Amino acid sequence: MPNVYIEPMPKGGGDIDHYVIEHADGRRDSGPYPTQAHAIAAAKAKGFHPLIARVRHTNKGLPDHWRSA
C-alpha cells in the first residue's frame, strides 16, 4: 500500500479551501475534496496509505513532518 500525502490547497499561505491527494513525486491523484476527512476516505478507498502533516511547512522527505491518517 503506497503512501500518499493529503495536502491543503492553496499552498503558500492563505485560507485552505480544499484538499488534494499527492504522491511523493508531486503527482496529484484526484480531488479537490472539501475536507481533509473526505480526502483521507478517498485515499483509503483507492488502496493508499494517507499521511497528513504534523507541521505547517512540510517536506515529503522528512518522515517526522507526517503522521498516519
Backbone torsions as a table, in degrees:
resi	resn	phi	psi	omega
1	MET	NA	108.9	-177.9
2	PRO	-72.8	150.4	176.4
3	ASN	-77.4	144.0	169.2
4	VAL	-134.2	160.5	-176.2
5	TYR	-113.4	131.7	176.3
6	ILE	-91.2	108.8	-172.7
7	GLU	-108.1	130.6	173.8
8	PRO	-74.9	147.4	179.9
9	MET	-129.6	147.3	-0.7
10	PRO	-77.4	153.9	177.4
11	LYS	-81.0	158.3	175.8
12	GLY	87.9	21.7	177.3
13	GLY	104.2	178.8	-178.0
14	GLY	85.0	177.4	-179.0
15	ASP	-76.2	139.4	177.0
16	ILE	-76.2	126.3	178.0
17	ASP	-117.6	-9.3	173.6
18	HIS	-167.1	174.8	-179.7
19	TYR	-128.3	152.4	176.2
20	VAL	-132.0	162.1	175.0
21	ILE	-100.9	122.3	180.0
22	GLU	-120.7	144.0	172.4
23	HIS	-87.5	168.1	-177.5
24	ALA	-60.0	-29.9	-179.0
25	ASP	-84.4	2.8	177.2
26	GLY	96.3	-8.1	177.0
27	ARG	-65.5	139.2	175.6
28	ARG	-94.5	132.5	-178.3
29	ASP	-82.8	-44.5	-178.4
30	SER	-170.5	179.2	178.9
31	GLY	130.1	-176.2	4.8
32	PRO	-82.2	157.4	177.0
33	TYR	-116.9	140.0	-175.4
34	PRO	-69.1	-28.1	-179.2
35	THR	-134.9	162.1	176.5
36	GLN	-62.5	-38.7	179.9
37	ALA	-61.9	-39.9	177.5
38	HIS	-64.0	-41.5	179.9
39	ALA	-66.3	-39.7	178.1
40	ILE	-63.8	-46.1	179.6
41	ALA	-61.3	-40.9	179.5
42	ALA	-66.0	-41.0	179.2
43	ALA	-63.6	-44.3	178.6
44	LYS	-64.0	-38.5	179.3
45	ALA	-64.8	-27.8	179.2
46	LYS	-88.1	0.1	177.4
47	GLY	88.1	16.4	178.5
48	PHE	-94.9	162.7	174.0
49	HIS	-104.4	100.3	-175.6
50	PRO	-75.9	140.7	175.8
51	LEU	-121.1	140.1	177.3
52	ILE	-120.9	154.4	-173.2
53	ALA	-70.7	140.2	171.5
54	ARG	-92.7	-25.2	-176.1
55	VAL	-126.0	160.9	-176.1
56	ARG	-68.7	-47.7	-178.7
57	HIS	-101.6	107.3	-170.9
58	THR	-104.1	158.9	173.5
59	ASN	-134.9	122.2	-175.5
60	LYS	-65.2	-16.9	178.9
61	GLY	-84.0	-9.1	-178.2
62	LEU	-108.3	105.8	-177.4
63	PRO	-61.8	-23.8	179.2
64	ASP	-67.3	-17.0	-179.7
65	HIS	-82.9	-6.2	-172.9
66	TRP	-129.7	151.2	173.9
67	ARG	-134.5	156.0	-179.3
68	SER	-69.9	142.0	-179.4
69	ALA	-90.8	NA	NA
